[in-house]
Every structure is written in structure tokens, then in C-alpha cells.
Amino acid sequence: TPYYFNLAPNYDATVAPHLMTDRGMAISGEFRYLQPNYQGRMYGKWLPDDRKSEENNRYEVTLQHQQRFTDHLTGGIDFNQVSDDDYVRDFGSRASVQQSNHLNRQAWVDYNNEVWDGDFIARLQVQKYQTLQNNQRTVDVPYQIMPRLSATYLKDFDPYHATLNVFGQFTNFEHQTKQAGQRAVLYPSVSFDFSRPWGYIRPKVGVHATYYDLRAFEGERARHVSRILPTFSVDSGMVFERPWRWRDQGLIQTLEPRLFYTYIPKRSQNDLPLFDASENSFTYEQLFRENRFSGQDRINAANFITAALQTRLYDDKTGAERMSAGVGQRYYFNKDTVLLDGSVQKNERDRSDILVFARGNINDQWRVQAN
């Protein structure tokens, strides 16, 4: 039974007693606030005596806050905690159970300004998690980021259709049961955009440099290790269009062939730690990315080209997209591949699976998508 308190035009509260016939009485509360320079939400739930569990005083706490300090400086906090490992499984939805092995605890400060006629973006953050273990206690605990400083500088050179992108990052990783250390990344790149209404060519070249300072831990010696890899890619495509009518509705249909080529030399990386890298799902969008790994610890070997064909339907009056569909496949010129553990192996095939997607609006209320 929720009780809503309209405390002021810019903040309110909700208090909700709960009766769970198998477990007992609980109470939850939420407080929201909104000011010109900051806003946030605090939420808590408490079950003092759970008759269905050995745990008592079960609770969850959430704090979300965003702040604007100046026109160029902003920050925020995202803090989440529950009383025990089974709390989300007992009280969360099915989706939250799948997504909540690691509860985020993060604070950050962002800086954004124009520097030397370019955009400079920086972030200082600290982050750790409350990891909810299963009965076998086999859930891997992520590294703590204590702290991380990231910066990106973007500058356009309009006469040359070029963009300079310099990314730098320094992270101190902490962990109780794994080798910890520091990682520095510098990734400058230059991309070009030669675009016309009928097509485009976008080459890009960069150098990814990574340096690790690893501390001694349980027989593992302290060491320094580095990796430098050049990257090159070309994204190209054409756009054909024609007028089309469907049930007296005027549409524009496009046909868009696309080729995407990437080259990154192979490099065994099993001497590098695995701080925050993971392998992305192989999706249609992933066909047009240089690296299939997220994070900075792993960079795949690449000498492949992606061929794809996509079509879209637009409303000829509003320009709104009504439907799009595409099919694509990647072709490997060599079979070298880097695995998540850093070792180099061979692909079994010289081409990827065929990936297909389709999405569209049936009407203003219903949208469908298939992959």
C-alpha cells in the first residue's frame, strides 16, 4: 500500500508497507529531489524478520545522484547494496536476477571543454561492486577501479575531411585474490570522412599502446609489460533510393551495399593480465567494429572484410524510419585469431556466420525486431 507525499514542487516521497504472507511485514521508501544544479533518488526496503529465510534484517539501498558544479564540470554517484547474496533472487524480477550478480558502486567527475579548437572530455572515477555469490561461490569478483582517469581529445581538420582522436587512460586495479596493478593506455588515431549523398569512404589509422605495472602477488613476481599495435580500417558504402507506395502511403526505399575492412597484426597477449576485457556478442553491429573485445586488455588479430546489404523505408513526408533490414557476412584473409586468454589460434573457417536483422513499426504502438 503506497503512500505518496507531495512535499514540494521539486521533491517528493513514497512510503509503502508490504505484507508478504509467507515472509512477513516489510516497508520501502523512496525520496526524489530536483534542483537546478543537482537531482537524485534514494530508495530503501527493509524486511526485519523473514520467516522463509535464515537471514534477518534483509534490506536493499540505492542512491543515485547527479550534480552540475560548473558549466564544464559535472559528477555523480551510483551506490547499490543488499543485505545478503540471496536478496535479489528472492525479491527481484527474473531480469534483475540475470543482471545483478554485481551491484554497482561508482562515483565520478566529468570535465568537458573546448581546447585548441577541439573537444576535450575527461572523467575521474572510482568503482567497485558488491558481488552476489551463488551457493557454490563460483561467481568471479571483478577488479576494483581505484581510481581511473580517462581523457579524449577530438579535433576536426575540415579542409582535409580529417578528425584527430587521442584517447588516454590510466587505471589502478585492486583485487584481494588476484594480481593487481596499474595500466596506462594511449590510442591516437586519424580518420577521414569523404561523404557524398550517394556514398562514403571513411579510412582510419591508429596506434594502440598499452603499458602495465603489475605488483607481486602470491608467488607471481612484479613485472612491467607493454604492447603496441597499429590499427587500420576502411568503412565504405553507397546509397540508392527510390519512391515507393504502400497502401496509399508515400515512402522512400533505400538500398545500401557496404564494405568494411580491418587490419590489425596478430600478437600473442597471454602475458598480459585480464583486468576488464570481455568478448562481445557477435551481432550485426559487431560486423563493423575493429575489435571484438571490450575493455583495453585484448585486441584481436584482424585481416578481414565485411560485406553487407541493408534496406530502409522512410516516410516521404516526415523522414521517419518505418522499417530496416540487413544481411552481412565477414570474410577472413587469414585465419589468425586472438582468444580471450590471449593465445593465438586459427579460425576453423574462412568466413563468419551470416547475420540477418529486420525491425520496423507495425503502427504507432507496436514495433517488432528479429535477429
C-alpha positions, -999 to 999 in steps of 0.1 A, spaced: 0 0 0 20 30 -12 15 64 4 26 94 -18 38 127 -2 39 157 -24 64 175 -2 72 204 -26 72 210 -64 108 198 -66 109 168 -42 85 141 -30 85 108 -11 67 75 -12 63 51 17 50 17 11 42 -10 37 42 -45 23 25 -77 36 40 -109 23 20 -138 37 49 -163 36 76 -139 48 61 -112 70 59 -74 70 83 -51 51 84 -14 44 100 5 15 106 42 8 117 65 -20 127 101 -19 133 121 -51 147 156 -54 153 180 -82 173 213 -81 187 235 -109 222 221 -104 216 186 -90 190 158 -88 187 124 -74 168 95 -59 172 75 -26 154 42 -22 154 16 6 134 -15 15 136 -34 49 123 -68 60 131 -71 97 120 -108 102 119 -131 71 101 -162 82 111 -180 50 148 -174 53 176 -179 78 186 -142 71 170 -114 92 171 -77 87 170 -81 50 173 -48 31 183 -30 -1 196 5 -5 200 26 -37 214 61 -40 216 79 -74 228 115 -76 239 138 -104 255 172 -99 265 201 -121 293 220 -104 301 244 -133 293 247 -170 322 224 -176 323 202 -145 297 175 -136 296 145 -114 276 117 -99 272 88 -75 255 54 -81 255 32 -50 237 -1 -45 237 -26 -17 217 -55 -4 219 -74 28 228 -109 15 236 -129 -15 201 -143 -20 182 -110 -17 179 -103 -55 170 -140 -62 143 -138 -35 128 -104 -43 140 -93 -77 123 -99 -111 137 -125 -135 155 -98 -155 171 -83 -124 183 -117 -112 202 -122 -145 217 -88 -144 225 -83 -108 255 -106 -99 275 -74 -94 258 -43 -78 275 -11 -89 291 13 -66 306 42 -85 314 79 -82 327 101 -110 336 136 -121 334 147 -157 351 176 -174 341 189 -209 356 220 -226 370 233 -258 408 232 -260 428 243 -290 397 244 -312 389 208 -303 367 190 -278 384 178 -246 365 153 -224 378 138 -192 365 116 -164 379 107 -130 361 77 -114 363 51 -87 342 19 -90 337 -13 -71 309 -39 -68 290 -59 -43 293 -94 -58 264 -117 -50 277 -153 -48 258 -184 -57 256 -215 -34 289 -228 -49 306 -194 -45 319 -195 -81 309 -160 -93 341 -142 -103 347 -109 -84 356 -80 -108 386 -58 -102 381 -26 -83 389 6 -102 407 28 -76 408 52 -95 406 57 -133 414 88 -152 403 89 -189 406 117 -214 397 121 -251 407 149 -274 388 154 -307 397 179 -334 384 183 -369 405 195 -398 377 205 -422 397 212 -454 412 177 -452 380 159 -441 401 146 -412 394 140 -374 422 136 -348 411 114 -319 435 110 -290 424 87 -262 444 82 -230 436 63 -198 453 55 -165 437 29 -142 448 14 -108 432 -20 -104 428 -36 -70 418 -71 -61 420 -93 -29 426 -126 -46 443 -117 -79 474 -99 -91 467 -62 -91 485 -34 -108 483 -3 -130 476 1 -167 482 31 -190 467 33 -225 474 58 -253 455 54 -285 458 82 -311 440 78 -344 432 98 -375 401 92 -395 389 107 -428 353 111 -440 348 115 -477 310 116 -479 285 124 -507 247 120 -507 252 88 -528 280 72 -507 311 75 -485 346 62 -478 360 65 -442 396 53 -437 411 53 -402 446 46 -389 458 45 -353 483 31 -329 472 14 -296 499 15 -269 494 -2 -235 517 -4 -205 513 -25 -174 529 -21 -140 520 -53 -121 526 -59 -84 539 -91 -68 512 -114 -55 514 -150 -41 544 -162 -60 537 -140 -91 566 -116 -94 563 -79 -100 568 -71 -137 564 -45 -164 549 -54 -198 537 -35 -228 520 -39 -261 520 -16 -292 496 -25 -321 488 -4 -352 452 -5 -365 438 3 -399 402 2 -412 382 14 -441 344 18 -440 327 24 -473 291 23 -487 267 35 -513 231 46 -510 205 41 -537 169 53 -532 136 52 -550 100 64 -543 76 37 -532 40 35 -522 23 11 -497 -14 13 -490 -15 49 -503 14 59 -480 43 76 -497 77 60 -488 113 62 -498 132 29 -501 170 27 -499 194 0 -510 227 3 -492 257 -20 -500 285 -17 -475 321 -29 -472 342 -27 -441 379 -38 -440 401 -40 -409 438 -49 -405 455 -54 -371 486 -76 -369 485 -107 -347 501 -105 -313 501 -131 -286 487 -115 -254 487 -143 -228 515 -124 -209 490 -96 -203 466 -95 -174 428 -97 -178 416 -67 -158 384 -57 -176 382 -73 -210 353 -94 -222 343 -108 -256 313 -90 -272 284 -110 -287 287 -115 -324 259 -93 -338 252 -75 -370 266 -43 -355 297 -61 -344 305 -68 -381 315 -32 -384 338 -29 -354 376 -33 -354 379 -52 -321 355 -79 -309 368 -74 -273 356 -47 -249 380 -31 -224 417 -24 -232 434 -57 -223 427 -77 -255 429 -66 -292 420 -92 -318 441 -100 -349 423 -88 -380 427 -91 -417 391 -94 -428 364 -77 -449 327 -75 -441 302 -74 -470 266 -63 -461 235 -51 -478 208 -31 -460 175 -15 -470 153 11 -452 119 25 -457 113 62 -447 81 82 -446 85 106 -476 68 135 -456 83 132 -421 116 113 -428 107 88 -400 122 54 -405 94 28 -408 114 -4 -415 150 -15 -420 166 -49 -427 201 -61 -435 223 -91 -441 260 -94 -437 290 -118 -435 327 -114 -427 354 -130 -448 389 -137 -433 420 -133 -455 440 -152 -428 427 -174 -400 447 -160 -371 426 -151 -341 433 -140 -305 413 -156 -278 402 -141 -245 430 -158 -227 455 -140 -250 466 -170 -270 467 -171 -308 448 -198 -326 434 -204 -361 398 -199 -372 382 -231 -384 366 -213 -413 375 -185 -438 342 -168 -432 318 -160 -404 282 -170 -399 256 -150 -419 239 -124 -397 205 -110 -406 183 -85 -388 149 -68 -395 130 -42 -375 101 -20 -381 69 -3 -369 36 -21 -374 19 11 -362 25 39 -337 21 15 -308 39 -17 -319 75 -23 -331 90 -56 -339 126 -67 -343 142 -100 -353 179 -111 -353 
